[in-house]
Amino acid sequence: MNRLEIYASSEEINDLITLLGNDSKFENIRKQIIDGRDQSNHRQDDEIPAEGDHKYIERSE
């Protein structure tokens, strides 16, 4: 297995996801890119912690 780190704009990432969707042999890579995109877009800055939440540990819902 190889590991890659990609620096690209959101538009470029979405275009790459679309491009990879055209060939089923790239489905595994496409899913990994989607997961990476979704994780990098996740922000907790606007989330209000519930009473009892640890301020540094993300709540799983």
N, C-alpha and C positions, 0 to 999 in steps of 0.2 A: 504494500500500500504506500502511496505517496500522499504527502500533505501539501496543500497549496494555500497561500494567503492571497486574496484578490483585493486590490484597491480599485473601486469603480463607483460611479454615481448610481443612484437608485434606478435611474432610467436605463443605464447600461446593464445593471444586474437583471432588471425585468426583461430587457431584450435578450439577454443570454438565456434566461429561463425559457422564453418563448422559442428561441432557436433550438435549444436542447429538447424541447417537447416535440419536435418534428421527427425524431428518430428514437424508437423505443429502446435501443441499446444504451442510450444515455439517461434513462429514467432514474437510475440510482444516483447519478451525479446531479441531475436536476432536483431531486428531492433534497439532497444535501445542501444545495445552494438555496433552496426555498427555506429550509430550516435555519441556515445561517443568516439569511436576510431577516427572517422573522425574529430571531434572537437578538440581532443587532439593533432592530427597531424598537425593542421592548425597553420602556423607560418607566421607572417608578416615581419620578419626581412629582407627579401630580396625584399620586395615590395617597390616601389618608389612612394611616395605620389604625387598625381596630384596637380597642382596649386589650391589653395583654400581649400584643405583638411585640416582638423584639425589634428594635429600631434598625438593626443591620441584617436581619434575616427575612428573606422574602416569604410571604405567606403563599401557600399553594392552594388554589381554589379550583 
